[in-house]
């Protein structure tokens, strides 16, 4: 069986240090954090949160899941922030990115037209990659214009921190094939994952990129209980609340839930489809979080570590 790396998404901004230390102690490969300027409920900023986590951990990798690139007005400033995060984490940062758009009010608040999110992100990835790897960079584009800019200190990782592209659409797959080292879709079935991996390979050939070392992953909301029906009901309720949608009919397709063995069986379908990194976002009430994490760490992760 292929070894699968597992990430765990931060569940609260108020408990970052103990949660980060626990994730590392339980054997997770990544600690991750998402972000929005504003959303349907409380949510943090991945760069700030992961900087706090870097200070209290030693080995666990740190991944933004995801940075909403178009909401950052300056690609050069985002290059600086992420370079510093890689330095203070001693080379553990992974730059997961996406374009957002499902919550237009945050784009309005940031002064960014939703229609520009794709082009802004593509140009920003060009800017950031160059600033991470070159000195005295000059750039003239649609959204960024500057002369002889050097990011110092540069990132620790060479040639640069890994870029992961998240999303669900073909435009995101093309972005991954052109700019990234990893693909991290969400709300995907195993069949969708397999199809997207094949498209990324094809797009990579079109762009002339060698994707032999490319990492295919998955971000999935997860609820683990001894009672499968309870796990499904809680997962649908929690994720539905996060996204202000009814997930009662979508849970079976897009969420990971059930007993530990149920979850292992479903994850095996994703692994067969090509997933080698799985980021788990807990979909359970706070009072059940410790028990959920215990079941994941003790009964799910070992099934993929032999």
C-alpha positions, -999 to 999 in steps of 0.1 A, spaced: 0 0 0 12 35 -8 21 56 22 -2 85 27 7 117 44 -20 132 66 -27 168 75 -49 182 103 -66 215 99 -67 239 129 -101 239 145 -99 272 165 -78 303 165 -79 305 203 -62 271 209 -33 272 183 -3 263 206 -18 232 223 -36 220 192 -4 223 171 17 204 197 -10 177 198 -11 173 161 26 169 160 26 144 189 -2 124 173 19 118 141 2 141 116 25 152 88 10 186 83 -8 212 103 -30 233 81 -51 264 83 -76 281 60 -87 317 58 -112 342 47 -115 379 53 -151 371 63 -173 341 60 -204 325 75 -187 322 109 -154 328 127 -124 320 106 -87 330 109 -58 340 86 -35 311 76 -3 331 76 -8 345 111 -21 312 125 7 291 111 33 316 123 20 310 158 21 272 152 57 274 139 68 288 173 56 258 193 64 229 169 96 213 156 90 190 127 54 191 115 50 207 81 27 238 79 3 243 50 -21 271 41 -53 255 31 -57 279 16 -43 314 10 -69 334 -9 -44 350 -32 -65 376 -49 -76 392 -16 -39 402 -10 -35 435 -28 3 431 -34 18 399 -47 52 412 -36 40 416 0 25 381 -1 59 368 -13 76 386 16 51 372 42 54 337 30 92 338 27 94 350 63 70 322 74 93 297 57 123 312 75 107 312 110 95 276 105 129 265 94 117 254 60 84 238 69 59 260 51 38 248 21 19 275 1 -16 262 -6 -35 287 -27 -69 293 -42 -90 320 -58 -121 319 -36 -152 337 -49 -179 318 -30 -183 348 -6 -184 379 -28 -187 403 1 -151 397 12 -139 407 -23 -160 438 -21 -144 446 13 -109 440 -2 -116 462 -32 -110 433 -56 -135 425 -84 -146 388 -82 -142 385 -119 -105 393 -116 -97 366 -91 -83 341 -116 -60 364 -136 -48 381 -103 -39 347 -89 -20 335 -120 0 367 -122 7 366 -84 21 331 -87 45 343 -113 56 372 -92 59 352 -60 79 324 -76 104 349 -91 107 369 -59 113 337 -39 141 325 -62 157 356 -78 173 389 -68 166 424 -81 134 413 -98 116 436 -122 81 429 -133 55 446 -155 21 431 -155 -16 438 -153 -17 439 -115 20 442 -104 46 466 -115 80 471 -98 117 473 -104 147 456 -88 130 441 -58 148 415 -36 132 395 -9 157 391 20 158 367 37 146 344 10 127 312 18 147 284 34 134 257 10 150 254 -24 141 262 -50 111 275 -30 83 264 -7 60 239 -24 29 254 -41 -4 235 -38 -34 246 -58 -69 240 -44 -101 241 -62 -127 220 -81 -128 235 -117 -107 229 -148 -92 264 -145 -77 253 -111 -63 221 -126 -46 242 -153 -32 265 -126 -19 234 -107 -3 220 -139 14 253 -147 26 266 -114 23 241 -86 39 210 -70 7 197 -56 -31 195 -61 -55 198 -32 -92 196 -43 -121 196 -19 -157 184 -20 -145 157 -44 -155 121 -49 -128 95 -57 -140 94 -93 -136 132 -96 -101 130 -80 -90 104 -105 -103 125 -134 -87 157 -122 -53 140 -118 -54 127 -154 -63 162 -166 -35 178 -147 -10 153 -162 -23 162 -197 -21 199 -190 14 195 -176 25 179 -209 9 209 -228 30 233 -206 61 212 -210 64 205 -173 78 173 -157 51 164 -132 67 131 -121 72 144 -85 38 161 -84 18 154 -52 -19 147 -55 -40 153 -24 -74 158 -9 -90 182 16 -119 165 33 -143 173 62 -143 144 86 -165 130 115 -155 98 132 -177 81 158 -184 45 168 -220 50 155 -220 56 117 -254 72 115 -245 97 142 -212 105 124 -231 112 92 -257 134 109 -231 154 127 -209 158 97 -238 171 76 -249 195 103 -214 209 110 -204 214 74 -238 227 65 -234 253 92 -199 263 79 -212 268 44 -248 279 51 -261 250 30 -280 218 35 -255 189 33 -278 162 43 -279 149 7 -243 157 -1 -226 140 29 -223 106 13 -205 120 -17 -182 147 -3 -176 141 34 -157 114 54 -177 100 82 -185 68 101 -166 44 123 -128 43 119 -131 13 96 -157 31 75 -133 60 71 -104 37 63 -125 20 36 -135 53 20 -100 67 22 -88 36 4 -110 46 -25 -93 80 -26 -59 64 -24 -67 41 -53 -78 72 -72 -43 88 -66 -44 107 -33 -11 107 -15 -18 135 9 -51 138 29 -59 169 49 -86 163 75 -108 191 87 -128 180 117 -166 182 113 -177 176 149 -187 197 179 -158 210 201 -168 187 229 -163 157 207 -130 169 191 -106 151 214 -123 117 209 -125 122 172 -88 130 170 -80 100 191 -99 77 168 -82 92 138 -47 90 152 -50 56 167 -72 37 142 -71 55 109 -36 68 104 -19 35 112 -38 18 84 -19 39 59 16 38 76 26 2 70 
